Amino acid sequence: MSNTSPLQNVHLFDARGVAKRFRHAAIFGALKSLQPGETMRFVNDHDPIPLLAQIRQTFGDAVSLEYLRRDPGEVVLDFSVIG
């Protein structure tokens, strides 16, 4: 993950270490705990397209997303809370 250097107000969430049955609840909990201006750097082993739709439905435009890496076996996204 060479293009994912640590930044201020960026919090890593590596979903690969969370049991699948708890992932969505953990991800939503993490997003709800972010303050405006903070970012959750999300790492997963696949592109979570259904999850992205759920996030958009729940948070609308209050959370933006940006793909940093979209490779087979490793997807990295930044979810940022808009202030």
N, CA, C and O of each residue as an XYZ file, in Angstrom:
332
protein
N       0.835     -1.185      0.000
C       0.000      0.000      0.000
C       0.875      1.241      0.000
O       0.828      2.034      0.940
N       1.642      1.410     -1.004
C       2.585      2.517     -1.036
C       1.915      3.877     -1.129
O       2.472      4.861     -0.643
N       0.736      3.965     -1.736
C       0.071      5.263     -1.884
C      -0.886      5.560     -0.741
O      -1.748      6.428     -0.878
N      -0.762      4.872      0.367
C      -1.663      5.087      1.491
C      -0.866      5.478      2.733
O      -0.996      4.851      3.784
N      -0.056      6.498      2.609
C       0.763      6.936      3.731
C      -0.100      7.510      4.833
O      -1.167      8.060      4.558
N       0.348      7.391      6.095
C      -0.454      7.907      7.204
C      -0.598      9.427      7.138
O       0.361     10.141      6.843
N      -1.778      9.898      7.409
C      -2.065     11.326      7.424
C      -2.749     11.669      8.731
O      -3.304     10.800      9.403
N      -2.704     12.932      9.082
C      -3.405     13.386     10.270
C      -4.914     13.215     10.048
O      -5.424     13.484      8.960
N      -5.610     12.770     11.077
C      -7.067     12.568     11.039
C      -7.509     11.430     10.117
O      -8.667     11.383      9.703
N      -6.584     10.507      9.792
C      -6.926      9.327      9.006
C      -6.784      8.117      9.912
O      -5.722      7.880     10.488
N      -7.871      7.348     10.033
C      -7.912      6.199     10.936
C      -8.067      4.923     10.121
O      -9.000      4.794      9.328
N      -7.160      3.992     10.316
C      -7.170      2.740      9.564
C      -8.251      1.794     10.074
O      -8.402      1.599     11.280
N      -8.999      1.208      9.142
C      -9.958      0.149      9.448
C      -9.685     -0.980      8.463
O     -10.061     -0.896      7.294
N      -9.033     -2.032      8.937
C      -8.713     -3.177      8.095
C      -9.782     -4.242      8.319
O      -9.750     -4.971      9.311
N     -10.725     -4.323      7.391
C     -11.859     -5.235      7.525
C     -11.436     -6.695      7.414
O     -12.181     -7.588      7.817
N     -10.261     -6.942      6.878
C      -9.809     -8.331      6.715
C      -9.624     -9.022      8.056
O      -9.638    -10.251      8.123
N      -9.450     -8.252      9.123
C      -9.261     -8.831     10.445
C     -10.534     -8.929     11.272
O     -10.487     -9.303     12.444
N     -11.666     -8.597     10.672
C     -12.952     -8.628     11.383
C     -13.767     -9.795     10.819
O     -13.864     -9.962      9.603
N     -14.347    -10.590     11.702
C     -15.182    -11.713     11.259
C     -16.287    -11.194     10.334
O     -16.888    -10.152     10.597
N     -16.545    -11.920      9.267
C     -17.507    -11.460      8.250
C     -18.877    -11.138      8.827
O     -19.535    -10.203      8.370
N     -19.311    -11.893      9.817
C     -20.650    -11.646     10.356
C     -20.740    -10.335     11.131
O     -21.840     -9.843     11.379
N     -19.591     -9.759     11.521
C     -19.576     -8.498     12.268
C     -19.116     -7.304     11.445
O     -19.167     -6.172     11.926
N     -18.672     -7.530     10.226
C     -18.035     -6.451      9.435
C     -18.922     -5.237      9.241
O     -18.513     -4.117      9.547
N     -20.128     -5.440      8.739
C     -20.965     -4.270      8.429
C     -21.274     -3.465      9.682
O     -21.211     -2.236      9.652
N     -21.604     -4.127     10.774
C     -21.890     -3.407     12.015
C     -20.661     -2.640     12.492
O     -20.779     -1.505     12.952
N     -19.493     -3.247     12.385
C     -18.255     -2.582     12.814
C     -17.936     -1.385     11.924
O     -17.510     -0.338     12.412
N     -18.142     -1.541     10.634
C     -17.867     -0.449      9.690
C     -18.806      0.725      9.947
O     -18.364      1.873      9.996
N     -20.104      0.444     10.114
C     -21.058      1.523     10.368
C     -20.776      2.189     11.710
O     -20.894      3.409     11.830
N     -20.406      1.411     12.711
C     -20.042      1.992     13.999
C     -18.842      2.907     13.890
O     -18.811      3.980     14.493
N     -17.856      2.482     13.122
C     -16.656      3.309     12.932
C     -17.002      4.594     12.192
O     -16.532      5.668     12.569
N     -17.818      4.500     11.145
C     -18.200      5.700     10.399
C     -18.988      6.677     11.277
O     -18.783      7.888     11.197
N     -19.878      6.157     12.103
C     -20.678      7.022     12.976
C     -19.826      7.716     14.036
O     -20.216      8.760     14.557
N     -18.678      7.149     14.353
C     -17.821      7.751     15.380
C     -16.892      8.828     14.821
O     -16.257      9.550     15.590
N     -16.804      8.947     13.506
C     -15.929      9.958     12.908
C     -16.519     11.355     13.073
O     -17.734     11.550     13.037
N     -15.629     12.310     13.254
C     -15.999     13.723     13.345
C     -15.758     14.380     11.988
O     -14.969     13.869     11.193
N     -16.418     15.498     11.708
C     -16.155     16.206     10.450
C     -14.657     16.469     10.274
O     -13.971     16.904     11.199
N     -14.181     16.196      9.082
C     -12.767     16.378      8.779
C     -11.934     15.118      8.987
O     -10.769     15.076      8.590
N     -12.513     14.096      9.602
C     -11.793     12.843      9.809
C     -12.083     11.866      8.669
O     -13.112     11.948      7.998
N     -11.147     10.946      8.475
C     -11.236      9.960      7.405
C     -10.980      8.573      7.959
O     -10.101      8.379      8.798
N     -11.754      7.612      7.483
C     -11.495      6.208      7.782
C     -10.904      5.585      6.528
O     -11.550      5.548      5.481
N      -9.683      5.099      6.637
C      -9.046      4.391      5.535
C      -9.425      2.923      5.665
O      -8.999      2.239      6.596
N     -10.216      2.454      4.735
C     -10.824      1.132      4.765
C     -10.051      0.190      3.844
O      -9.844      0.490      2.669
N      -9.626     -0.951      4.387
C      -8.901     -1.955      3.613
C      -9.722     -3.235      3.621
O     -10.199     -3.667      4.671
N      -9.886     -3.842      2.447
C     -10.676     -5.055      2.329
C     -10.063     -5.958      1.267
O      -9.215     -5.526      0.486
N     -10.494     -7.211      1.244
C      -9.971     -8.155      0.266
C     -10.790     -8.190     -1.028
O     -10.431     -8.898     -1.969
N     -11.884     -7.433     -1.078
C     -12.712     -7.338     -2.277
C     -13.395     -5.974     -2.326
O     -13.434     -5.253     -1.329
N     -13.927     -5.633     -3.484
C     -14.633     -4.365     -3.662
C     -16.024     -4.491     -3.037
O     -16.836     -5.290     -3.505
N     -16.310     -3.720     -1.993
C     -17.564     -3.889     -1.246
C     -18.732     -3.097     -1.832
O     -19.299     -2.239     -1.154
N     -19.085     -3.370     -3.050
C     -20.097     -2.581     -3.755
C     -21.443     -2.541     -3.018
O     -22.014     -1.458     -2.891
N     -21.979     -3.672     -2.523
C     -23.252     -3.573     -1.767
C     -23.112     -2.715     -0.507
O     -24.031     -1.974     -0.159
N     -21.977     -2.811      0.174
C     -21.730     -1.992      1.360
C     -21.716     -0.510      0.998
O     -22.255      0.312      1.739
N     -21.110     -0.166     -0.126
C     -21.051      1.238     -0.544
C     -22.454      1.796     -0.772
O     -22.726      2.949     -0.438
N     -23.336      0.990     -1.335
C     -24.717      1.428     -1.534
C     -25.409      1.651     -0.194
O     -26.163      2.612     -0.042
N     -25.162      0.777      0.780
C     -25.753      0.941      2.110
C     -25.214      2.194      2.791
O     -25.966      2.914      3.448
N     -23.931      2.457      2.642
C     -23.330      3.658      3.235
C     -23.936      4.903      2.610
O     -24.278      5.850      3.319
N     -24.071      4.913      1.297
C     -24.660      6.077      0.609
C     -26.101      6.280      1.066
O     -26.536      7.413      1.269
N     -26.844      5.180      1.228
C     -28.240      5.277      1.662
C     -28.337      5.814      3.091
O     -29.234      6.599      3.397
N     -27.424      5.399      3.963
C     -27.462      5.802      5.365
C     -26.925      7.207      5.586
O     -27.526      7.990      6.322
N     -25.809      7.534      4.962
C     -25.122      8.796      5.246
C     -25.318      9.863      4.179
O     -25.036     11.036      4.426
N     -25.794      9.481      3.003
C     -25.974     10.449      1.920
C     -24.670     11.140      1.573
O     -23.626     10.498      1.456
N     -24.736     12.441      1.409
C     -23.560     13.222      1.032
C     -22.684     13.608      2.214
O     -21.680     14.297      2.032
N     -23.038     13.182      3.418
C     -22.243     13.522      4.602
C     -20.927     12.746      4.651
O     -20.002     13.130      5.367
N     -20.847     11.653      3.887
C     -19.622     10.855      3.825
C     -19.216     10.726      2.363
O     -20.000     10.270      1.530
N     -18.003     11.125      2.060
C     -17.487     10.958      0.705
C     -16.585      9.732      0.663
O     -16.086      9.287      1.697
N     -16.377      9.190     -0.524
C     -15.476      8.054     -0.641
C     -14.548      8.248     -1.828
O     -14.911      8.836     -2.846
N     -13.343      7.735     -1.661
C     -12.337      7.802     -2.716
C     -11.561      6.491     -2.720
O     -11.029      6.067     -1.694
N     -11.504      5.856     -3.885
C     -10.691      4.658     -4.030
C      -9.219      5.057     -4.101
O      -8.849      5.924     -4.893
N      -8.387      4.434     -3.285
C      -6.946      4.617     -3.358
C      -6.279      3.443     -4.067
O      -5.240      3.593     -4.711
N      -6.889      2.288     -3.936
C      -6.386      1.070     -4.576
C      -7.589      0.179     -4.860
O      -8.489      0.035     -4.033
N      -7.581     -0.407     -6.040
C      -8.689     -1.283     -6.455
C      -8.119     -2.468     -7.212
O      -8.369     -2.644     -8.404
N      -7.353     -3.272     -6.501
C      -6.678     -4.425     -7.091
C      -7.352     -5.708     -6.621
O      -7.964     -5.726     -5.553
N      -7.248     -6.778     -7.399
C      -7.761     -8.065     -6.921
C      -7.076     -8.442     -5.607
O      -5.848     -8.470     -5.532
N      -7.853     -8.726     -4.591
C      -7.306     -9.122     -3.298
C      -7.008     -7.981     -2.354
O      -6.756     -8.224     -1.174
N      -7.026     -6.734     -2.829
C      -6.809     -5.584     -1.945
C      -7.492     -4.334     -2.506
O      -7.158     -3.831     -3.579
N      -8.445     -3.872     -1.738
C      -9.158     -2.634     -2.072
C      -8.972     -1.686     -0.896
O      -9.163     -2.062      0.260
N      -8.596     -0.448     -1.212
C      -8.384      0.572     -0.176
C      -9.224      1.795     -0.545
O      -9.106      2.342     -1.641
N     -10.062      2.205      0.385
C     -10.908      3.383      0.171
C     -10.754      4.333      1.355
O     -10.508      3.907      2.484
N     -10.900      5.599      1.085
C     -11.002      6.595      2.147
C     -12.452      7.048      2.238
O     -13.035      7.496      1.251
N     -13.027      6.928      3.428
C     -14.357      7.480      3.717
C     -14.107      8.722      4.565
O     -13.524      8.633      5.646
N     -14.545      9.871      4.081
C     -14.318     11.123      4.800
C     -15.651     11.754      5.176
O     -16.598     11.783      4.390
N     -15.691     12.262      6.414
C     -16.887     12.948      6.891
C     -16.779     14.414      6.490
O     -15.807     15.098      6.810
N     -17.793     14.869      5.790
C     -17.830     16.247      5.323
C     -18.248     17.150      6.465
O     -19.224     16.867      7.160
N     -17.528     18.219      6.661
C     -17.826     19.127      7.764
C     -18.744     20.178      7.353
O     -19.104     21.034      8.160
